[in-house]
């Protein structure tokens, strides 16, 4: 179920680019793929490859004494924090209204669509998974990517788990990314892509 707070926090529209016109038309007709988050670690396009995808990495300050096998450190300081998740996570990657469209076309493809109602797409995705055979963990969500990987963050991030699937290196910031995110049950088969067929034309999406 999508909460009202989630809907209110979403952008008015999003952009998505395609290299192939056929894929653009498929998307307009409610048929597309969601990529496994780990797929982007090995994607052939070097400009899109991110070997740290699916892992959070940040530094936080601690006032507590720390200890390791080599020596003791009784002074406060910064500690490195990393995390990942075992569940298969699949993404539909889009860009915010603030993205440079020329940059978007150059990096992801010249065929661009504008999703004029991201909230409706989120609802449609939740309906798709709620009536299908794929067991999910929680509702499908739409999240803004944080370009803070490796940075110093507050001692208690609001939701450290969220960083696993929303955090990227600052070098990717021009992508201005938002992600539709589905987390599958850990027992589900791991695939590079999930085929989504909404069985309707997306009248809230238009080619630009």
Secondary structure, DSSP 8 states (H G I E B T S, - for coil): ---HHHHHTS-S-EEEEES-HHHHHHHHTTEEEEEEGGGGGT-S-TTT--TTTTEEEEEEEE-S-EE-SS-EE-S-EEEEEEEE-SS-EEEEEEE-TTS-HHHHHHHH-SEEEEES-HHHHHHHHHHHHHTSS--BSS--EEEE-B--TTSB--TT-TTGGGHHHHB--GGGGGG-EEEEEEEB-TTS---SEEEEE-SS--TTEEE-
